[in-house]
Amino acid sequence: MLDCLAAKGIPVAGKRQWGGVAVTTVAVAAAVAHVVWPNLEIDTITVVLLVVALLPWLGHLLDSIEMPGGWKVKYRSLEQRQDSVEQVATDATSTAQAAFGAAQVDDSPTMDTVRQMVEEYDRLWALPRQRTGSAEFDRLFGAMVAVVPKVPDFDVDRAFGSPADGARLTAFAYVYGRPDPARLTDVVAAAVEERSPVVQYWAIRTVAVLVEQTDVSAVPEPVVAQLRALLDRLPVDTARHAQLAGVLQARQEALLNPVTR
């Protein structure tokens, strides 16, 4: 999850640049090897490798490039596909870390357990950026999902209104662990107002869980409008933006291709 890293000052924009460096280095090395190898000649293969070496640097200038022999590379399509694969990997990692956290909790939690988890959130957030990252928050959320719905006297509405980031995270964990489509409107409102990028990431994941269990035609249009407005406000290079865009796209596809039962 890139959002909490960015929020703590860790740069994330350079990841793709380093990917470009790696691709370029490999392609140039292959081209040079092809030239100096005694049994090979400079031919179409060498040209293609050199062009591939340049692709990571041409992405902002070209939409596509045509190779010898008519092979055409749509660079921006490849870039978008890379974004999609990276996002799937990020989401899978976050989910796995959350599951790992959920597997390490006790079976008889109380409100004291919830308070300890809120304190743990505060402790993680206060750590220097070199000592913490998204995995710790993901594991904590997973533990919350496993614990909070089991606490008899947990007040989810009060938690949503708490000024403490960790307490609000417990509210989303409660709904995530005990999803009720009737809460969709309230959860969306809370996600839209959320100030912490870490909490908002899991708020959007909670919205996704509720939308999956809701008849898409029954989702109120004002709720959809709120989500679209939130999407417009989110930085496009964050996991939050990608998650929310996926929720809205899935809803649109479900409306266009309704499942007949």
C-alpha atoms as one frame of an Amber mdcrd trajectory, in Angstrom:
protein
   0.000   0.000   0.000   1.754   3.125  -1.205  -0.475   5.709   0.492   0.805
   5.337   4.020   4.401   5.444   2.774   3.764   8.657   0.879   1.951  10.105
   3.856   5.024   9.494   6.019   7.309  11.152   3.468   8.635   8.129   1.610
   8.876   8.903  -2.128   6.980   6.467  -4.337   7.023   8.186  -7.730  10.489
   6.921  -8.620   9.519   3.248  -8.711   8.603   3.295 -12.380  11.732   5.296
 -13.234  13.871   2.553 -11.720  11.821   0.029 -13.672  12.670   1.979 -16.815
  16.352   1.927 -15.912  16.236  -1.837 -15.440  14.468  -2.450 -18.759  16.847
  -0.141 -20.599  19.946  -1.728 -19.060  18.852  -5.240 -19.966  17.863  -4.305
 -23.503  21.092  -2.377 -24.197  23.165  -5.243 -22.804  21.331  -7.679 -25.057
  21.851  -5.457 -28.082  25.584  -5.074 -27.402  25.965  -8.809 -26.891  24.171
  -9.394 -30.162  26.597  -7.058 -31.965  29.853  -8.418 -30.536  28.902 -12.083
 -30.700  30.948 -13.514 -33.587  28.131 -15.541 -35.114  25.582 -12.753 -35.203
  25.165  -9.677 -37.337  23.495  -6.330 -36.833  19.998  -7.004 -38.040  16.380
  -6.474 -37.182  16.796  -8.123 -33.786  19.430  -5.590 -32.774  17.274  -2.725
 -33.968  14.292  -4.031 -32.026  16.347  -4.403 -28.853  17.663  -0.872 -29.150
  14.163   0.481 -29.652  12.939  -1.473 -26.637  15.816   0.068 -24.700  14.426
   3.497 -25.498  10.787   2.707 -24.740  10.863   3.480 -21.018  12.133   6.969
 -21.839   9.681   7.610 -24.686   6.499   6.896 -22.758   5.739  10.562 -22.166
   6.332  11.432 -25.835   4.791   8.573 -27.820   1.522   6.686 -27.747   2.916
   3.936 -29.982   5.929   2.984 -32.043   6.186   0.697 -35.076   9.039  -1.793
 -35.373  10.586  -3.197 -38.558   8.301  -5.781 -40.078   5.148  -3.992 -38.991
   5.271  -4.919 -35.291   3.596  -2.050 -33.451   3.963  -1.410 -29.729   1.300
   0.682 -28.027   3.476   1.994 -25.231   0.737   3.627 -23.224  -1.316   0.446
 -23.320   1.671  -1.428 -21.925   2.143   1.236 -19.270  -1.505   0.993 -18.234
  -1.249  -2.789 -18.089   1.846  -2.466 -15.897  -0.110  -0.149 -13.589  -2.906
  -2.713 -13.381  -0.532  -5.580 -12.566   1.286  -3.502  -9.960  -2.021  -2.568
  -8.316  -3.178  -6.188  -8.176   0.120  -7.118  -6.539  -0.184  -4.255  -4.053
  -3.749  -5.206  -3.118  -2.831  -8.869  -2.781   0.072  -7.981  -0.497  -2.137
  -5.783   1.684  -4.788  -8.490   1.904  -2.199 -11.138   2.751  -0.703  -8.987
   5.486  -4.174  -8.333   6.883  -4.909 -12.062   6.902  -1.580 -12.685   8.621
  -2.537 -10.217  11.332  -5.970 -11.788  11.716  -4.424 -15.189  12.336  -2.528
 -13.946  15.393  -5.328 -12.680  17.627  -6.989 -14.117  20.657 -10.521 -15.545
  20.630 -12.002 -13.646  23.569 -11.342  -9.949  22.955 -12.725  -7.077  25.018
 -12.827  -3.306  24.696  -9.399  -3.283  26.349  -8.146  -5.247  23.337  -9.644
  -2.638  21.020  -7.991   0.175  22.981  -4.651  -1.603  22.758  -5.047  -1.809
  18.980  -5.793   1.910  18.773  -2.663   2.569  20.822  -0.691   0.311  18.487
  -1.885   2.362  15.508  -0.671   5.533  17.227   2.661   3.878  18.020   3.185
   2.801  14.408   2.254   6.222  13.075   4.704   7.926  15.439   7.651   5.785
  14.349  10.292   7.296  12.040   9.533   6.496   8.423  12.563   4.185   8.149
  11.134   1.874  10.809   7.594   1.340   9.618   5.687   0.734   6.394   2.403
  -0.476   5.006   2.792  -4.114   6.106   2.545  -3.198   9.797  -0.677  -1.246
   9.244  -2.112  -4.021   7.072  -1.423  -6.625   9.760  -2.966  -4.369  12.386
  -6.111  -3.927  10.299  -6.340  -7.684   9.811  -6.150  -8.170  13.553  -8.872
  -5.551  14.023 -11.128  -7.332  11.517 -10.735 -10.556  13.481 -11.223  -8.922
  16.888 -13.580  -5.945  16.754 -16.745  -7.706  15.463 -16.430 -10.139  18.394
 -16.444  -7.411  21.061 -20.020  -7.330  22.459 -20.050  -3.703  23.597 -18.229
  -2.163  20.640 -20.038   0.991  19.442 -19.317   1.283  15.724 -21.109   4.618
  15.297 -19.138   6.156  18.137 -15.911   4.826  16.634 -16.747   6.400  13.260
 -17.092   9.761  15.005 -13.883   9.486  17.003 -11.137  12.103  16.534  -8.544
   9.307  16.805  -7.417   7.771  13.506  -6.937   4.344  15.073 -10.434   4.358
  16.543 -11.970   5.182  13.162  -9.953   2.338  11.658 -11.604  -0.031  14.150
 -15.003   1.125  12.867 -14.121   0.228   9.282 -12.651  -3.064  10.516 -15.959
  -3.855  12.244 -17.939  -3.320   9.022 -15.312  -5.116   6.933 -15.544  -8.139
   9.219 -19.334  -7.993   9.512 -20.463  -6.448   6.218 -24.000  -5.083   6.138
 -25.095  -3.444   2.846 -27.477  -1.254   4.851 -24.403   0.581   6.143 -23.143
   1.510   2.662 -24.344   5.126   2.760 -22.813   5.787   6.180 -19.540   4.057
   5.328 -19.181   6.017   2.083 -19.805   9.272   3.954 -17.132   8.323   6.490
 -14.684   7.319   3.749 -15.196  10.624   1.941 -14.536  12.615   5.122 -11.592
  10.499   6.252  -8.368  12.478   6.761  -5.820   9.715   7.287  -4.589   8.082
   4.048  -3.989   4.802   5.888  -7.512   4.716   7.297  -9.007   5.930   4.015
  -7.333   3.112   2.072  -9.099   0.508   4.209 -12.265   2.609   4.196 -12.350
   2.282   0.407 -11.638  -1.443   0.670 -14.607  -1.666   3.056 -16.800   0.207
   0.571 -15.757  -2.333  -2.071 -16.846  -5.216   0.183 -20.256  -3.615   0.736
 -20.759  -2.819  -2.956 -20.001  -6.444  -3.829 -22.894  -7.507  -1.601 -25.320
  -4.875  -2.866 -27.555  -4.909  -5.915 -25.766  -2.310  -8.047 -29.056  -0.861
  -9.230 -29.959  -0.235  -5.585 -26.882   1.876  -4.830 -28.240   5.416  -4.369
 -27.059   7.866  -7.012 -25.950  10.412  -4.364 -23.627   7.735  -2.967 -22.141
   7.134  -6.411 -21.728  10.889  -6.867 -19.860  11.075  -3.548 -17.505   8.323
  -4.646 -16.846   9.991  -7.993 -16.125  13.304  -6.277 -13.716  11.542  -3.927
 -11.991   9.863  -6.865 -11.420  13.258  -8.477  -9.753  14.512  -5.290  -7.430
  11.573  -4.708  -3.872  11.624  -6.103  -3.859   9.395  -9.178  -0.658   7.574
  -8.211  -2.057   6.160  -4.967  -3.560   2.814  -4.066  -6.639   4.656  -2.808
  -7.307   6.092  -6.273  -6.785   2.736  -7.970  -9.036   0.957  -5.474 -11.870
   3.451  -5.820 -11.575   3.556  -9.606 -11.923  -0.226  -9.579 -15.059  -0.047
  -7.432 -16.721   2.452  -9.769 -15.663   0.564 -12.884 -17.002  -2.726 -11.500
 -20.319  -1.060 -10.721 -20.543   0.386 -14.230 -19.767  -2.980 -15.814 -22.381
  -4.671 -13.624 -24.990  -2.150 -14.756 -24.108  -2.671 -18.421 -23.967  -6.460
 -18.111 -26.574  -7.479 -15.527 -26.466 -11.064 -14.325 -29.688 -12.934 -15.072
 -30.765 -15.438 -12.444
